[in-house]
Amino acid sequence: MTITGNRASRSVKMSNGTTKSFPAYSTTFVQDEAGKWSTLGYAVIEADVIDSLSKCKNWTEIRAAHFPMHGFHA
């Protein structure tokens, strides 16, 4: 299974008064046949996948399609 989360662009005001902009980007997580997750070739645990995806602008659709378990959504 492959899940792609889309992060929105954002701007952060720094303590010195300047503003730093971060562009929008996508993160892709892949689950293998054994149920293990990875991204960019690195192994990650399911809790980290969920934590990262929950901050994406398409989290509602991801949660409904891939994580429909009761008590899983905060």
PQR file of N, CA, C, O and H, with PARSE charges and radii, in Angstrom:
ATOM      1  N   MET A   1       0.853  -1.163   0.000 -0.4000 1.5000
ATOM      2  CA  MET A   1       0.000   0.000   0.000 -0.0000 2.0000
ATOM      3  C   MET A   1       0.902   1.229   0.000  0.5500 1.7000
ATOM      4  O   MET A   1       1.944   1.255   0.656 -0.5500 1.4000
ATOM      5  N   THR A   2       0.494   2.215  -0.726 -0.4000 1.5000
ATOM      6  CA  THR A   2       1.214   3.487  -0.784 -0.0000 2.0000
ATOM      7  C   THR A   2       0.253   4.611  -0.416  0.5500 1.7000
ATOM      8  O   THR A   2      -0.861   4.686  -0.934 -0.5500 1.4000
ATOM      9  H   THR A   2      -0.353   2.195  -1.258  0.4000 1.0000
ATOM     10  N   ILE A   3       0.696   5.482   0.483 -0.4000 1.5000
ATOM     11  CA  ILE A   3      -0.108   6.635   0.903 -0.0000 2.0000
ATOM     12  C   ILE A   3       0.719   7.896   0.706  0.5500 1.7000
ATOM     13  O   ILE A   3       1.872   7.962   1.131 -0.5500 1.4000
ATOM     14  H   ILE A   3       1.601   5.421   0.904  0.4000 1.0000
ATOM     15  N   THR A   4       0.130   8.892   0.065 -0.4000 1.5000
ATOM     16  CA  THR A   4       0.800  10.171  -0.148 -0.0000 2.0000
ATOM     17  C   THR A   4       0.052  11.266   0.588  0.5500 1.7000
ATOM     18  O   THR A   4      -1.146  11.467   0.385 -0.5500 1.4000
ATOM     19  H   THR A   4      -0.808   8.838  -0.280  0.4000 1.0000
ATOM     20  N   GLY A   5       0.776  11.969   1.443 -0.4000 1.5000
ATOM     21  CA  GLY A   5       0.210  13.099   2.177 -0.0000 2.0000
ATOM     22  C   GLY A   5       0.720  14.400   1.591  0.5500 1.7000
ATOM     23  O   GLY A   5       1.891  14.503   1.223 -0.5500 1.4000
ATOM     24  H   GLY A   5       1.749  11.805   1.608  0.4000 1.0000
ATOM     25  N   ASN A   6      -0.146  15.387   1.503 -0.4000 1.5000
ATOM     26  CA  ASN A   6       0.207  16.680   0.912 -0.0000 2.0000
ATOM     27  C   ASN A   6       0.272  17.747   1.996  0.5500 1.7000
ATOM     28  O   ASN A   6      -0.715  18.008   2.685 -0.5500 1.4000
ATOM     29  H   ASN A   6      -1.096  15.303   1.802  0.4000 1.0000
ATOM     30  N   ARG A   7       1.435  18.355   2.140 -0.4000 1.5000
ATOM     31  CA  ARG A   7       1.617  19.428   3.105 -0.0000 2.0000
ATOM     32  C   ARG A   7       1.443  20.767   2.403  0.5500 1.7000
ATOM     33  O   ARG A   7       1.933  20.958   1.290 -0.5500 1.4000
ATOM     34  H   ARG A   7       2.236  18.143   1.581  0.4000 1.0000
ATOM     35  N   ALA A   8       0.758  21.677   3.041 -0.4000 1.5000
ATOM     36  CA  ALA A   8       0.538  23.016   2.486 -0.0000 2.0000
ATOM     37  C   ALA A   8       1.784  23.877   2.690  0.5500 1.7000
ATOM     38  O   ALA A   8       2.582  23.621   3.592 -0.5500 1.4000
ATOM     39  H   ALA A   8       0.360  21.522   3.945  0.4000 1.0000
ATOM     40  N   SER A   9       1.943  24.881   1.863 -0.4000 1.5000
ATOM     41  CA  SER A   9       3.044  25.824   2.059 -0.0000 2.0000
ATOM     42  C   SER A   9       2.743  26.653   3.303  0.5500 1.7000
ATOM     43  O   SER A   9       1.591  26.787   3.716 -0.5500 1.4000
ATOM     44  H   SER A   9       1.295  25.089   1.130  0.4000 1.0000
ATOM     45  N   ARG A  10       3.796  27.201   3.887 -0.4000 1.5000
ATOM     46  CA  ARG A  10       3.591  28.010   5.079 -0.0000 2.0000
ATOM     47  C   ARG A  10       4.696  29.034   5.220  0.5500 1.7000
ATOM     48  O   ARG A  10       5.774  28.895   4.644 -0.5500 1.4000
ATOM     49  H   ARG A  10       4.732  27.092   3.551  0.4000 1.0000
ATOM     50  N   SER A  11       4.410  30.062   5.996 -0.4000 1.5000
ATOM     51  CA  SER A  11       5.383  31.102   6.304 -0.0000 2.0000
ATOM     52  C   SER A  11       5.515  31.203   7.809  0.5500 1.7000
ATOM     53  O   SER A  11       4.524  31.147   8.536 -0.5500 1.4000
ATOM     54  H   SER A  11       3.534  30.175   6.464  0.4000 1.0000
ATOM     55  N   VAL A  12       6.757  31.355   8.275 -0.4000 1.5000
ATOM     56  CA  VAL A  12       7.032  31.436   9.702 -0.0000 2.0000
ATOM     57  C   VAL A  12       7.787  32.726   9.972  0.5500 1.7000
ATOM     58  O   VAL A  12       8.785  33.024   9.315 -0.5500 1.4000
ATOM     59  H   VAL A  12       7.562  31.400   7.685  0.4000 1.0000
ATOM     60  N   LYS A  13       7.305  33.482  10.937 -0.4000 1.5000
ATOM     61  CA  LYS A  13       7.992  34.716  11.318 -0.0000 2.0000
ATOM     62  C   LYS A  13       9.069  34.352  12.333  0.5500 1.7000
ATOM     63  O   LYS A  13       8.778  33.778  13.382 -0.5500 1.4000
ATOM     64  H   LYS A  13       6.495  33.239  11.470  0.4000 1.0000
ATOM     65  N   MET A  14      10.306  34.690  12.012 -0.4000 1.5000
ATOM     66  CA  MET A  14      11.449  34.362  12.859 -0.0000 2.0000
ATOM     67  C   MET A  14      11.590  35.395  13.977  0.5500 1.7000
ATOM     68  O   MET A  14      11.002  36.475  13.911 -0.5500 1.4000
ATOM     69  H   MET A  14      10.542  35.157  11.160  0.4000 1.0000
ATOM     70  N   SER A  15      12.374  35.055  15.004 -0.4000 1.5000
ATOM     71  CA  SER A  15      12.537  35.948  16.147 -0.0000 2.0000
ATOM     72  C   SER A  15      13.233  37.257  15.781  0.5500 1.7000
ATOM     73  O   SER A  15      13.078  38.258  16.481 -0.5500 1.4000
ATOM     74  H   SER A  15      12.851  34.178  15.058  0.4000 1.0000
ATOM     75  N   ASN A  16      14.003  37.256  14.684 -0.4000 1.5000
ATOM     76  CA  ASN A  16      14.682  38.489  14.277 -0.0000 2.0000
ATOM     77  C   ASN A  16      13.810  39.364  13.374  0.5500 1.7000
ATOM     78  O   ASN A  16      14.281  40.378  12.859 -0.5500 1.4000
ATOM     79  H   ASN A  16      14.129  36.443  14.116  0.4000 1.0000
ATOM     80  N   GLY A  17      12.543  38.982  13.178 -0.4000 1.5000
ATOM     81  CA  GLY A  17      11.605  39.787  12.414 -0.0000 2.0000
ATOM     82  C   GLY A  17      11.469  39.398  10.955  0.5500 1.7000
ATOM     83  O   GLY A  17      10.562  39.879  10.275 -0.5500 1.4000
ATOM     84  H   GLY A  17      12.161  38.158  13.597  0.4000 1.0000
ATOM     85  N   THR A  18      12.340  38.547  10.462 -0.4000 1.5000
ATOM     86  CA  THR A  18      12.241  38.105   9.070 -0.0000 2.0000
ATOM     87  C   THR A  18      11.208  36.996   8.953  0.5500 1.7000
ATOM     88  O   THR A  18      10.832  36.371   9.945 -0.5500 1.4000
ATOM     89  H   THR A  18      13.077  38.156  11.014  0.4000 1.0000
ATOM     90  N   THR A  19      10.761  36.764   7.739 -0.4000 1.5000
ATOM     91  CA  THR A  19       9.792  35.706   7.482 -0.0000 2.0000
ATOM     92  C   THR A  19      10.436  34.652   6.588  0.5500 1.7000
ATOM     93  O   THR A  19      11.030  34.977   5.560 -0.5500 1.4000
ATOM     94  H   THR A  19      11.067  37.272   6.934  0.4000 1.0000
ATOM     95  N   LYS A  20      10.316  33.413   6.980 -0.4000 1.5000
ATOM     96  CA  LYS A  20      10.854  32.304   6.198 -0.0000 2.0000
ATOM     97  C   LYS A  20       9.678  31.537   5.599  0.5500 1.7000
ATOM     98  O   LYS A  20       8.728  31.193   6.303 -0.5500 1.4000
ATOM     99  H   LYS A  20       9.834  33.149   7.815  0.4000 1.0000
ATOM    100  N   SER A  21       9.750  31.274   4.305 -0.4000 1.5000
ATOM    101  CA  SER A  21       8.692  30.548   3.612 -0.0000 2.0000
ATOM    102  C   SER A  21       9.118  29.122   3.330  0.5500 1.7000
ATOM    103  O   SER A  21      10.262  28.867   2.952 -0.5500 1.4000
ATOM    104  H   SER A  21      10.522  31.553   3.734  0.4000 1.0000
ATOM    105  N   PHE A  22       8.196  28.196   3.514 -0.4000 1.5000
ATOM    106  CA  PHE A  22       8.422  26.794   3.216 -0.0000 2.0000
ATOM    107  C   PHE A  22       7.426  26.391   2.130  0.5500 1.7000
ATOM    108  O   PHE A  22       6.223  26.590   2.301 -0.5500 1.4000
ATOM    109  H   PHE A  22       7.267  28.402   3.821  0.4000 1.0000
ATOM    110  N   PRO A  23       7.901  25.828   1.020 -0.5600 1.5000
ATOM    111  CA  PRO A  23       7.000  25.456  -0.073  0.2800 2.0000
ATOM    112  C   PRO A  23       6.167  24.224   0.274  0.5500 1.7000
ATOM    113  O   PRO A  23       6.509  23.464   1.180 -0.5500 1.4000
ATOM    114  N   ALA A  24       5.087  24.042  -0.448 -0.4000 1.5000
ATOM    115  CA  ALA A  24       4.259  22.847  -0.293 -0.0000 2.0000
ATOM    116  C   ALA A  24       5.058  21.631  -0.775  0.5500 1.7000
ATOM    117  O   ALA A  24       5.900  21.742  -1.666 -0.5500 1.4000
ATOM    118  H   ALA A  24       4.809  24.659  -1.183  0.4000 1.0000
ATOM    119  N   TYR A  25       4.781  20.476  -0.174 -0.4000 1.5000
ATOM    120  CA  TYR A  25       5.450  19.256  -0.602 -0.0000 2.0000
ATOM    121  C   TYR A  25       4.576  18.045  -0.282  0.5500 1.7000
ATOM    122  O   TYR A  25       3.594  18.144   0.453 -0.5500 1.4000
ATOM    123  H   TYR A  25       4.097  20.386   0.549  0.4000 1.0000
ATOM    124  N   SER A  26       4.951  16.917  -0.843 -0.4000 1.5000
ATOM    125  CA  SER A  26       4.234  15.665  -0.607 -0.0000 2.0000
ATOM    126  C   SER A  26       5.167  14.661   0.044  0.5500 1.7000
ATOM    127  O   SER A  26       6.367  14.647  -0.230 -0.5500 1.4000
ATOM    128  H   SER A  26       5.749  16.837  -1.441  0.4000 1.0000
ATOM    129  N   THR A  27       4.612  13.822   0.905 -0.4000 1.5000
ATOM    130  CA  THR A  27       5.350  12.752   1.553 -0.0000 2.0000
ATOM    131  C   THR A  27       4.677  11.444   1.188  0.5500 1.7000
ATOM    132  O   THR A  27       3.456  11.324   1.286 -0.5500 1.4000
ATOM    133  H   THR A  27       3.637  13.833   1.127  0.4000 1.0000
ATOM    134  N   THR A  28       5.463  10.461   0.766 -0.4000 1.5000
ATOM    135  CA  THR A  28       4.919   9.165   0.381 -0.0000 2.0000
ATOM    136  C   THR A  28       5.418   8.092   1.332  0.5500 1.7000
ATOM    137  O   THR A  28       6.619   7.977   1.580 -0.5500 1.4000
ATOM    138  H   THR A  28       6.455  10.558   0.686  0.4000 1.0000
ATOM    139  N   PHE A  29       4.491   7.309   1.864 -0.4000 1.5000
ATOM    140  CA  PHE A  29       4.812   6.183   2.733 -0.0000 2.0000
ATOM    141  C   PHE A  29       4.388   4.906   2.024  0.5500 1.7000
ATOM    142  O   PHE A  29       3.329   4.855   1.398 -0.5500 1.4000
ATOM    143  H   PHE A  29       3.515   7.402   1.663  0.4000 1.0000
ATOM    144  N   VAL A  30       5.224   3.871   2.125 -0.4000 1.5000
ATOM    145  CA  VAL A  30       4.959   2.593   1.477 -0.0000 2.0000
ATOM    146  C   VAL A  30       4.923   1.506   2.538  0.5500 1.7000
ATOM    147  O   VAL A  30       5.789   1.452   3.412 -0.5500 1.4000
ATOM    148  H   VAL A  30       6.084   3.912   2.633  0.4000 1.0000
ATOM    149  N   GLN A  31       3.914   0.634   2.460 -0.4000 1.5000
ATOM    150  CA  GLN A  31       3.809  -0.509   3.362 -0.0000 2.0000
ATOM    151  C   GLN A  31       4.075  -1.767   2.546  0.5500 1.7000
ATOM    152  O   GLN A  31       3.434  -1.993   1.520 -0.5500 1.4000
ATOM    153  H   GLN A  31       3.211   0.678   1.750  0.4000 1.0000
ATOM    154  N   ASP A  32       5.023  -2.589   3.003 -0.4000 1.5000
ATOM    155  CA  ASP A  32       5.368  -3.806   2.261 -0.0000 2.0000
ATOM    156  C   ASP A  32       4.432  -4.955   2.630  0.5500 1.7000
ATOM    157  O   ASP A  32       3.508  -4.782   3.424 -0.5500 1.4000
ATOM    158  H   ASP A  32       5.544  -2.405   3.836  0.4000 1.0000
ATOM    159  N   GLU A  33       4.679  -6.121   2.052 -0.4000 1.5000
ATOM    160  CA  GLU A  33       3.830  -7.304   2.281 -0.0000 2.0000
ATOM    161  C   GLU A  33       3.813  -7.742   3.743  0.5500 1.7000
ATOM    162  O   GLU A  33       2.831  -8.320   4.209 -0.5500 1.4000
ATOM    163  H   GLU A  33       5.430  -6.261   1.407  0.4000 1.0000
ATOM    164  N   ALA A  34       4.895  -7.468   4.464 -0.4000 1.5000
ATOM    165  CA  ALA A  34       4.990  -7.850   5.878 -0.0000 2.0000
ATOM    166  C   ALA A  34       4.346  -6.813   6.799  0.5500 1.7000
ATOM    167  O   ALA A  34       4.302  -7.010   8.013 -0.5500 1.4000
ATOM    168  H   ALA A  34       5.693  -6.998   4.086  0.4000 1.0000
ATOM    169  N   GLY A  35       3.849  -5.716   6.235 -0.4000 1.5000
ATOM    170  CA  GLY A  35       3.189  -4.685   7.029 -0.0000 2.0000
ATOM    171  C   GLY A  35       4.122  -3.617   7.562  0.5500 1.7000
ATOM    172  O   GLY A  35       3.709  -2.790   8.375 -0.5500 1.4000
ATOM    173  H   GLY A  35       3.884  -5.556   5.249  0.4000 1.0000
ATOM    174  N   LYS A  36       5.385  -3.614   7.117 -0.4000 1.5000
ATOM    175  CA  LYS A  36       6.357  -2.626   7.580 -0.0000 2.0000
ATOM    176  C   LYS A  36       6.312  -1.384   6.692  0.5500 1.7000
ATOM    177  O   LYS A  36       6.194  -1.481   5.470 -0.5500 1.4000
ATOM    178  H   LYS A  36       5.721  -4.286   6.457  0.4000 1.0000
ATOM    179  N   TRP A  37       6.409  -0.219   7.329 -0.4000 1.5000
ATOM    180  CA  TRP A  37       6.322   1.053   6.633 -0.0000 2.0000
ATOM    181  C   TRP A  37       7.704   1.613   6.332  0.5500 1.7000
ATOM    182  O   TRP A  37       8.655   1.373   7.076 -0.5500 1.4000
ATOM    183  H   TRP A  37       6.505  -0.140   8.321  0.4000 1.0000
ATOM    184  N   SER A  38       7.809   2.363   5.232 -0.4000 1.5000
ATOM    185  CA  SER A  38       9.056   3.052   4.897 -0.0000 2.0000
ATOM    186  C   SER A  38       8.737   4.323   4.124  0.5500 1.7000
ATOM    187  O   SER A  38       7.669   4.466   3.528 -0.5500 1.4000
ATOM    188  H   SER A  38       7.036   2.557   4.628  0.4000 1.0000
ATOM    189  N   THR A  39       9.702   5.243   4.152 -0.4000 1.5000
ATOM    190  CA  THR A  39       9.629   6.458   3.357 -0.0000 2.0000
ATOM    191  C   THR A  39      11.043   6.854   2.978  0.5500 1.7000
ATOM    192  O   THR A  39      11.947   6.833   3.813 -0.5500 1.4000
ATOM    193  H   THR A  39      10.570   5.127   4.636  0.4000 1.0000
ATOM    194  N   LEU A  40      11.226   7.205   1.753 -0.4000 1.5000
ATOM    195  CA  LEU A  40      12.545   7.581   1.235 -0.0000 2.0000
ATOM    196  C   LEU A  40      13.601   6.516   1.521  0.5500 1.7000
ATOM    197  O   LEU A  40      14.777   6.836   1.695 -0.5500 1.4000
ATOM    198  H   LEU A  40      10.491   7.221   1.075  0.4000 1.0000
ATOM    199  N   GLY A  41      13.183   5.248   1.569 -0.4000 1.5000
ATOM    200  CA  GLY A  41      14.108   4.150   1.798 -0.0000 2.0000
ATOM    201  C   GLY A  41      14.418   3.870   3.256  0.5500 1.7000
ATOM    202  O   GLY A  41      15.206   2.972   3.552 -0.5500 1.4000
ATOM    203  H   GLY A  41      12.228   4.988   1.427  0.4000 1.0000
ATOM    204  N   TYR A  42      13.814   4.621   4.184 -0.4000 1.5000
ATOM    205  CA  TYR A  42      14.048   4.431   5.609 -0.0000 2.0000
ATOM    206  C   TYR A  42      12.830   3.786   6.258  0.5500 1.7000
ATOM    207  O   TYR A  42      11.692   4.136   5.942 -0.5500 1.4000
ATOM    208  H   TYR A  42      13.173   5.350   3.944  0.4000 1.0000
ATOM    209  N   ALA A  43      13.069   2.852   7.158 -0.4000 1.5000
ATOM    210  CA  ALA A  43      11.977   2.208   7.887 -0.0000 2.0000
ATOM    211  C   ALA A  43      11.419   3.173   8.931  0.5500 1.7000
ATOM    212  O   ALA A  43      12.172   3.888   9.592 -0.5500 1.4000
ATOM    213  H   ALA A  43      13.993   2.568   7.415  0.4000 1.0000
ATOM    214  N   VAL A  44      10.098   3.186   9.073 -0.4000 1.5000
ATOM    215  CA  VAL A  44       9.427   4.005  10.083 -0.0000 2.0000
ATOM    216  C   VAL A  44       8.336   3.159  10.730  0.5500 1.7000
ATOM    217  O   VAL A  44       7.846   2.201  10.132 -0.5500 1.4000
ATOM    218  H   VAL A  44       9.487   2.605   8.536  0.4000 1.0000
ATOM    219  N   ILE A  45       7.960   3.522  11.960 -0.4000 1.5000
ATOM    220  CA  ILE A  45       6.894   2.783  12.625 -0.0000 2.0000
ATOM    221  C   ILE A  45       5.544   3.402  12.265  0.5500 1.7000
ATOM    222  O   ILE A  45       5.462   4.562  11.862 -0.5500 1.4000
ATOM    223  H   ILE A  45       8.358   4.300  12.445  0.4000 1.0000
ATOM    224  N   GLU A  46       4.498   2.609  12.418 -0.4000 1.5000
ATOM    225  CA  GLU A  46       3.162   3.052  12.029 -0.0000 2.0000
ATOM    226  C   GLU A  46       2.744   4.324  12.754  0.5500 1.7000
ATOM    227  O   GLU A  46       2.092   5.182  12.159 -0.5500 1.4000
ATOM    228  H   GLU A  46       4.564   1.666  12.745  0.4000 1.0000
ATOM    229  N   ALA A  47       3.104   4.462  14.021 -0.4000 1.5000
ATOM    230  CA  ALA A  47       2.733   5.658  14.776 -0.0000 2.0000
ATOM    231  C   ALA A  47       3.341   6.918  14.148  0.5500 1.7000
ATOM    232  O   ALA A  47       2.699   7.968  14.124 -0.5500 1.4000
ATOM    233  H   ALA A  47       3.633   3.765  14.504  0.4000 1.0000
ATOM    234  N   ASP A  48       4.567   6.817  13.644 -0.4000 1.5000
ATOM    235  CA  ASP A  48       5.196   7.964  12.983 -0.0000 2.0000
ATOM    236  C   ASP A  48       4.533   8.281  11.654  0.5500 1.7000
ATOM    237  O   ASP A  48       4.416   9.446  11.274 -0.5500 1.4000
ATOM    238  H   ASP A  48       5.088   5.964  13.664  0.4000 1.0000
ATOM    239  N   VAL A  49       4.096   7.241  10.944 -0.4000 1.5000
ATOM    240  CA  VAL A  49       3.370   7.453   9.688 -0.0000 2.0000
ATOM    241  C   VAL A  49       2.090   8.234   9.968  0.5500 1.7000
ATOM    242  O   VAL A  49       1.791   9.216   9.288 -0.5500 1.4000
ATOM    243  H   VAL A  49       4.190   6.294  11.252  0.4000 1.0000
ATOM    244  N   ILE A  50       1.350   7.797  10.957 -0.4000 1.5000
ATOM    245  CA  ILE A  50       0.088   8.443  11.304 -0.0000 2.0000
ATOM    246  C   ILE A  50       0.328   9.869  11.789  0.5500 1.7000
ATOM    247  O   ILE A  50      -0.407  10.784  11.416 -0.5500 1.4000
ATOM    248  H   ILE A  50       1.593   6.999  11.509  0.4000 1.0000
ATOM    249  N   ASP A  51       1.349  10.062  12.615 -0.4000 1.5000
ATOM    250  CA  ASP A  51       1.662  11.398  13.129 -0.0000 2.0000
ATOM    251  C   ASP A  51       2.002  12.350  11.984  0.5500 1.7000
ATOM    252  O   ASP A  51       1.532  13.487  11.959 -0.5500 1.4000
ATOM    253  H   ASP A  51       1.946   9.319  12.918  0.4000 1.0000
ATOM    254  N   SER A  52       2.802  11.896  11.056 -0.4000 1.5000
ATOM    255  CA  SER A  52       3.175  12.742   9.921 -0.0000 2.0000
ATOM    256  C   SER A  52       1.987  13.027   9.015  0.5500 1.7000
ATOM    257  O   SER A  52       1.774  14.169   8.608 -0.5500 1.4000
ATOM    258  H   SER A  52       3.184  10.972  11.076  0.4000 1.0000
ATOM    259  N   LEU A  53       1.214  11.995   8.697 -0.4000 1.5000
ATOM    260  CA  LEU A  53       0.072  12.171   7.800 -0.0000 2.0000
ATOM    261  C   LEU A  53      -1.035  13.003   8.428  0.5500 1.7000
ATOM    262  O   LEU A  53      -1.771  13.685   7.715 -0.5500 1.4000
ATOM    263  H   LEU A  53       1.387  11.068   9.027  0.4000 1.0000
ATOM    264  N   SER A  54      -1.165  12.960   9.747 -0.4000 1.5000
ATOM    265  CA  SER A  54      -2.233  13.722  10.408 -0.0000 2.0000
ATOM    266  C   SER A  54      -2.032  15.222  10.272  0.5500 1.7000
ATOM    267  O   SER A  54      -2.967  15.988  10.503 -0.5500 1.4000
ATOM    268  H   SER A  54      -0.567  12.406  10.326  0.4000 1.0000
ATOM    269  N   LYS A  55      -0.831  15.659   9.901 -0.4000 1.5000
ATOM    270  CA  LYS A  55      -0.550  17.077   9.717 -0.0000 2.0000
ATOM    271  C   LYS A  55      -0.730  17.519   8.269  0.5500 1.7000
ATOM    272  O   LYS A  55      -0.512  18.685   7.939 -0.5500 1.4000
ATOM    273  H   LYS A  55      -0.072  15.037   9.713  0.4000 1.0000
ATOM    274  N   CYS A  56      -1.127  16.591   7.412 -0.4000 1.5000
ATOM    275  CA  CYS A  56      -1.304  16.895   5.988 -0.0000 2.0000
ATOM    276  C   CYS A  56      -2.693  17.438   5.721  0.5500 1.7000
ATOM    277  O   CYS A  56      -3.639  17.146   6.452 -0.5500 1.4000
ATOM    278  H   CYS A  56      -1.304  15.644   7.680  0.4000 1.0000
ATOM    279  N   LYS A  57      -2.808  18.235   4.661 -0.4000 1.5000
ATOM    280  CA  LYS A  57      -4.101  18.845   4.359 -0.0000 2.0000
ATOM    281  C   LYS A  57      -5.116  17.832   3.838  0.5500 1.7000
ATOM    282  O   LYS A  57      -6.312  18.122   3.832 -0.5500 1.4000
ATOM    283  H   LYS A  57      -2.040  18.472   4.067  0.4000 1.0000
ATOM    284  N   ASN A  58      -4.674  16.653   3.401 -0.4000 1.5000
ATOM    285  CA  ASN A  58      -5.598  15.617   2.930 -0.0000 2.0000
ATOM    286  C   ASN A  58      -5.761  14.494   3.951  0.5500 1.7000
ATOM    287  O   ASN A  58      -6.086  13.368   3.574 -0.5500 1.4000
ATOM    288  H   ASN A  58      -3.703  16.417   3.406  0.4000 1.0000
ATOM    289  N   TRP A  59      -5.542  14.777   5.233 -0.4000 1.5000
ATOM    290  CA  TRP A  59      -5.633  13.780   6.295 -0.0000 2.0000
ATOM    291  C   TRP A  59      -7.027  13.169   6.406  0.5500 1.7000
ATOM    292  O   TRP A  59      -7.145  11.967   6.642 -0.5500 1.4000
ATOM    293  H   TRP A  59      -5.278  15.692   5.539  0.4000 1.0000
ATOM    294  N   THR A  60      -8.065  13.948   6.245 -0.4000 1.5000
ATOM    295  CA  THR A  60      -9.424  13.410   6.365 -0.0000 2.0000
ATOM    296  C   THR A  60      -9.655  12.288   5.365  0.5500 1.7000
ATOM    297  O   THR A  60     -10.216  11.251   5.718 -0.5500 1.4000
ATOM    298  H   THR A  60      -7.969  14.925   6.053  0.4000 1.0000
ATOM    299  N   GLU A  61      -9.233  12.480   4.131 -0.4000 1.5000
ATOM    300  CA  GLU A  61      -9.395  11.441   3.104 -0.0000 2.0000
ATOM    301  C   GLU A  61      -8.502  10.240   3.382  0.5500 1.7000
ATOM    302  O   GLU A  61      -8.924   9.099   3.196 -0.5500 1.4000
ATOM    303  H   GLU A  61      -8.777  13.322   3.843  0.4000 1.0000
ATOM    304  N   ILE A  62      -7.276  10.486   3.826 -0.4000 1.5000
ATOM    305  CA  ILE A  62      -6.345   9.397   4.142 -0.0000 2.0000
ATOM    306  C   ILE A  62      -6.899   8.564   5.287  0.5500 1.7000
ATOM    307  O   ILE A  62      -6.910   7.335   5.214 -0.5500 1.4000
ATOM    308  H   ILE A  62      -6.933  11.413   3.978  0.4000 1.0000
ATOM    309  N   ARG A  63      -7.353   9.219   6.334 -0.4000 1.5000
ATOM    310  CA  ARG A  63      -7.876   8.525   7.514 -0.0000 2.0000
ATOM    311  C   ARG A  63      -9.082   7.672   7.151  0.5500 1.7000
ATOM    312  O   ARG A  63      -9.181   6.524   7.586 -0.5500 1.4000
ATOM    313  H   ARG A  63      -7.343  10.217   6.393  0.4000 1.0000
ATOM    314  N   ALA A  64      -9.980   8.206   6.378 -0.4000 1.5000
ATOM    315  CA  ALA A  64     -11.187   7.464   5.992 -0.0000 2.0000
ATOM    316  C   ALA A  64     -10.853   6.254   5.127  0.5500 1.7000
ATOM    317  O   ALA A  64     -11.481   5.204   5.262 -0.5500 1.4000
ATOM    318  H   ALA A  64      -9.900   9.138   6.025  0.4000 1.0000
ATOM    319  N   ALA A  65      -9.874   6.392   4.243 -0.4000 1.5000
ATOM    320  CA  ALA A  65      -9.550   5.304   3.320 -0.0000 2.0000
ATOM    321  C   ALA A  65      -8.623   4.251   3.916  0.5500 1.7000
ATOM    322  O   ALA A  65      -8.761   3.071   3.597 -0.5500 1.4000
ATOM    323  H   ALA A  65      -9.364   7.245   4.133  0.4000 1.0000
ATOM    324  N   HIS A  66      -7.681   4.647   4.776 -0.4000 1.5000
ATOM    325  CA  HIS A  66      -6.640   3.721   5.205 -0.0000 2.0000
ATOM    326  C   HIS A  66      -6.614   3.400   6.692  0.5500 1.7000
ATOM    327  O   HIS A  66      -6.067   2.368   7.080 -0.5500 1.4000
ATOM    328  H   HIS A  66      -7.569   5.606   5.036  0.4000 1.0000
ATOM    329  N   PHE A  67      -7.184   4.247   7.527 -0.4000 1.5000
ATOM    330  CA  PHE A  67      -7.121   4.046   8.968 -0.0000 2.0000
ATOM    331  C   PHE A  67      -8.516   4.166   9.596  0.5500 1.7000
ATOM    332  O   PHE A  67      -8.726   5.013  10.464 -0.5500 1.4000
ATOM    333  H   PHE A  67      -7.628   5.085   7.212  0.4000 1.0000
ATOM    334  N   PRO A  68      -9.470   3.329   9.167 -0.5600 1.5000
ATOM    335  CA  PRO A  68     -10.848   3.499   9.647  0.2800 2.0000
ATOM    336  C   PRO A  68     -11.143   2.861  11.012  0.5500 1.7000
ATOM    337  O   PRO A  68     -12.311   2.706  11.370 -0.5500 1.4000
ATOM    338  N   MET A  69     -10.120   2.493  11.773 -0.4000 1.5000
ATOM    339  CA  MET A  69     -10.341   1.798  13.041 -0.0000 2.0000
ATOM    340  C   MET A  69     -10.939   2.706  14.095  0.5500 1.7000
ATOM    341  O   MET A  69     -10.599   3.888  14.165 -0.5500 1.4000
ATOM    342  H   MET A  69      -9.171   2.619  11.483  0.4000 1.0000
ATOM    343  N   HIS A  70     -11.825   2.167  14.914 -0.4000 1.5000
ATOM    344  CA  HIS A  70     -12.461   2.913  15.987 -0.0000 2.0000
ATOM    345  C   HIS A  70     -11.417   3.274  17.038  0.5500 1.7000
ATOM    346  O   HIS A  70     -10.585   2.441  17.399 -0.5500 1.4000
ATOM    347  H   HIS A  70     -12.101   1.207  14.857  0.4000 1.0000
ATOM    348  N   GLY A  71     -11.455   4.493  17.525 -0.4000 1.5000
ATOM    349  CA  GLY A  71     -10.551   4.943  18.568 -0.0000 2.0000
ATOM    350  C   GLY A  71      -9.189   5.348  18.059  0.5500 1.7000
ATOM    351  O   GLY A  71      -8.312   5.707  18.845 -0.5500 1.4000
ATOM    352  H   GLY A  71     -12.131   5.170  17.232  0.4000 1.0000
ATOM    353  N   PHE A  72      -9.001   5.297  16.759 -0.4000 1.5000
ATOM    354  CA  PHE A  72      -7.716   5.602  16.158 -0.0000 2.0000
ATOM    355  C   PHE A  72      -7.537   7.082  15.907  0.5500 1.7000
ATOM    356  O   PHE A  72      -6.408   7.564  15.815 -0.5500 1.4000
ATOM    357  H   PHE A  72      -9.714   5.006  16.121  0.4000 1.0000
ATOM    358  N   HIS A  73      -8.633   7.808  15.795 -0.4000 1.5000
ATOM    359  CA  HIS A  73      -8.580   9.226  15.453 -0.0000 2.0000
ATOM    360  C   HIS A  73      -8.789  10.066  16.693  0.5500 1.7000
ATOM    361  O   HIS A  73      -9.705   9.848  17.485 -0.5500 1.4000
ATOM    362  H   HIS A  73      -9.550   7.416  15.869  0.4000 1.0000
ATOM    363  N   ALA A  74      -7.912  11.023  16.827 -0.4000 1.5000
ATOM    364  CA  ALA A  74      -8.051  11.928  17.971 -0.0000 2.0000
ATOM    365  C   ALA A  74      -8.694  13.219  17.512  0.5500 1.7000
ATOM    366  O   ALA A  74      -8.905  14.124  18.319 -0.5500 1.4000
ATOM    367  H   ALA A  74      -7.167  11.200  16.183  0.4000 1.0000
TER
END
